[in-house]
């Protein structure tokens, strides 16, 4: 069998390697317009920040080493310009010689990936404007930093790659600003109150995010000197464009293959297109959401590798449906780590779930262990079925383990009761005796049952606590102008609060002491208390 693969970074090389392991007699040919294959695209920001020292560390395999290792043939600098389904051939141009050739196939895998979007604005082609998609992009930006040419940089776009670039440039001593057109960074993967907390942490680390701000132009005399937004002009020595990517599928326009509105290739659960002998994988393909089963574009290296492997197995006769993606992501940003999976609260409601959420601030390891910190966690579930729907985690510790537990639970269709007593790993350097994931599950169950009555940070911002009297229940007085109450002093009543029907907003640093106070107050006959989820850690509270 002759299999042609168009594209060779993540999905394409994974498919090729697996195909040759499945059957050494397969003729596997990779055609790619790049000079590199199998490089670590997700590692590019860390090369810029010198966490990864050498370019060679980004290259997983050269074309030559990949061919020797797998047995697949690789032709670089070869751009496929057309697919002819009737003759089962592809037309490709050698970018060095300009010569056009045809290649026949029995099975075709499209893994052409995506390219960065360059907005059609003034100055976008000035020297000093960078994208971040290939090793050469990272090399050029790092060289500029090493040569001392960069003092101020503007990152355009507040997604994962943009924020990782911002973090690494900041670590290199560059003053960085992030310009994001949407109301918050990390949209739509994080709910607004969580994204706002990330923005605050970034600012603490010296990276300012200007949200709700659109770039309209780049200025400079022969090189970047300023950026212009609809709100202000800002000095910058470099502009890093990270406003999104566009699938490389223009060459399929006349092929008869079905494309989605965003120009990704439409595929079924086996990654097949509307032609049963043609597959599409990776950043150029549109898959499905594992929870809602709606179309989902997930341009991630992790899903690309999974899809490439599944397609290879399917071609070899072991067809298995791809369950789809959950939008799982993790990133190291300026001042904080973030992770998420599943549906946000907004997405869950849009999908028709009876969504309920809770925000907790929980220890990431034993509080007495050196380096202990906190996770800010937002957990979402369906109130009716108790099915876990999603999680968002922010902290300086290992946020990935929280997300990965949730991935496993959501994939298995678990309810909160299914995961409330799991035997998760515990030792002081790694976790708490009641795991932070379990802790959050317990709090959400308490909220759903009515034991824990709260305002979420989002509700608080919307003014839900208007008319409530604020009570500071922190370990020490922490809210200027608010009456302070020592939790342990609450026995049969709370001094200074004789009206047990008064609306009281209970606030502490994290939410735990306020919850314990609410529990005592209910026992004492107080009927109208609410706890502010996340306390003063997450919320800006004024008396």
Secondary structure, DSSP 8 states (H G I E B T S, - for coil): -EEEEE--SSHHHHHHHHHHHH-TT-EEEEE-SSS--SB-GGGHHHHHTTSS--GGGGBS--HHHHHHHH--EEE-SEEEEEEETTTTEEEEEETTT--EEEEE-SEEEE---EEE---S-BTTTSTTEE--SSHHHHHHHHHHHHTT--SEEEEE--SHHHHHHHHHHHHTT-EEEEE-SSSSSSTTTS-HHHHHHHHHHHHHTT-EEE-S--EEEEE-SSS--EEEESS-EEE-SEEEE-S-EEES-GGGTTS---B-TTS-EE--TTSB-SSTTEEE-GGGEEEEBTTT-SEE----HHHHHHHHHHHHHHHTT-------B---EEEEETTEEEEEEE--HHHHHHTT--EEEEEEEEESS-TTSTT--EEEEEEEEETTT-BEEEEEEEESS-HHHHHHHHHHHHHTT-BHHHHTT------TTT--SS-HHHHHHHHHHHHHHTSS-EE-HHHHHTTTTTT-EEEE-SSS--STTSEE--GGG-SSS-TT---TTS-EEEE-SSSHHHHHHHHHHHHTT---EEEETTHHHHS----
